[in-house]
Amino acid sequence: MDISNKNYFISIIGFSKNEKLLSDKKLISTILKNLVEIADMKATREPVITKIENEPGLEGYIPIDTSNITISTFLLTRSIVAGIHTCKNFDYKKVIIYLKDSFDLENVKFFYYTDSDFRPISDVLL
């Protein structure tokens, strides 16, 4: 495993054209498991999916050997917020494309951070 002393974080925000995708617990669990593989990480346990209090939506979380992956969905705005925080570098473009396709997202914004670098990559066409 290529572990570094850096932290890597990607934050993805987008709006789904299909509200049903945002309320499907099984789908969100599958997406979290697939993100672990796409980012070449190792899950330390199964995903946890819970309802968001005070707003229709779901929160999903899966711990990985180098930190965690999260997804929150918000039905009223038909939006998602997803993030990967880790000390192992990964191909963020694959992650973005997978999330965009899985949730049928549009108007997507992405931000990629490291300890020494903050790079908004929203303008990158994928």
N, C-alpha and C positions, 0 to 999 in steps of 0.2 A: 504494500500500500504506500502510495506517495504522499505521506503526511509532511506538512511544512509547519513552520512556526507562524505562518500567516493565517488570517481568517478570510474566508471568501463568503460573500453573501449576494444572492440575487433576489430581487423583489419584483414580482410581476403583478400588474393590475390590468384587468380587462373586463369587457362587457359581453355577456353571452347572448346569442340570438335565440337560444333554446333554454327557457326557464326550467324545464324538466331535468336537464342535466345538473342543475345546481342543487336540486333537492334529492338526488339519488345517492343514498349512503353507500350502497354497494359499489357504484361507479367511482365515487371519491376514494374509497378504500383501494380499489384496483389502480386508480391513477397514482395514488401515493406509492404503492408497491412498485409500479412501473417506473416511477421517477427515481426510486432507489437504484434500479438496474440501469436506467439511462445515464445517471450520474456516476455509475460504477462505484456505488457505495454498498454498505451491508446494513440491513435493518437489524436492530437489536430486539425488537418485538413487533407484534402486529399493529396495524394502524388503529388509532382511537378516533371515532367519529361521534361528535355530540351536537345537539341543537344549540344554536346561539340564543341566549336569553334576551328577551325584549325586542327581538327582530327575527322575522322568518329567515332562516339560513342555517348552514352547518359549518362546523369547524372540524378539520381533520388534521391529525398529527401522527407522524411516525418518527420514532427515535432511530438514528443511524449511528454507526460506530464512531463517526466524527462529529456528530451534533444532531440536527433535526431537519425535517421537511414539514411545512405546514400549508394548509389550504383553508381559506375561509370563503364561504359563499353567502351572498346577500340577495334574497329574492326580490325585495322591494325595488332595488336598483339594477337587478340582474347582473351583478358584478361579482368578481372573484379577486382575492388577494392571495398570492402564493409566495412562499419564500423557501430558500434553501440556505442554511447557515452551516459552514463546515470548515475544517482546517485542511481539507484535501481539494485541490483544484479539480474542476470538472468542466465539461463542454456545455456552457450555458446556452448556446444556440440550439442544441438538441432539446434541452429542457423547455425553452420558449416555444419551439415549434410543436412539441408534443402537447403542451398545455393549450396552445392556441387551437390545435386540431381537436383535442379531447373535449373541450368545453365550447367549441364553435365560437371562439372569441373574436371580437372586433374592437377597434379603438384601444389597442393594447399598449401599455407603457411598461418599460423594463428599466431596472437600475441594477448595476453590477458594482459591488464594492469589494475592495481588499483593505487591509490595514493601512496601506500607503497610497491607495488609489480609489477615487470615487469617479465612476464613469457612467453617466447616463447613456444608455445605449438605445433609447427609444427611437432614434432615427435610423437604426439599422434595419434594413428591409430583409425579412426572412421568408 
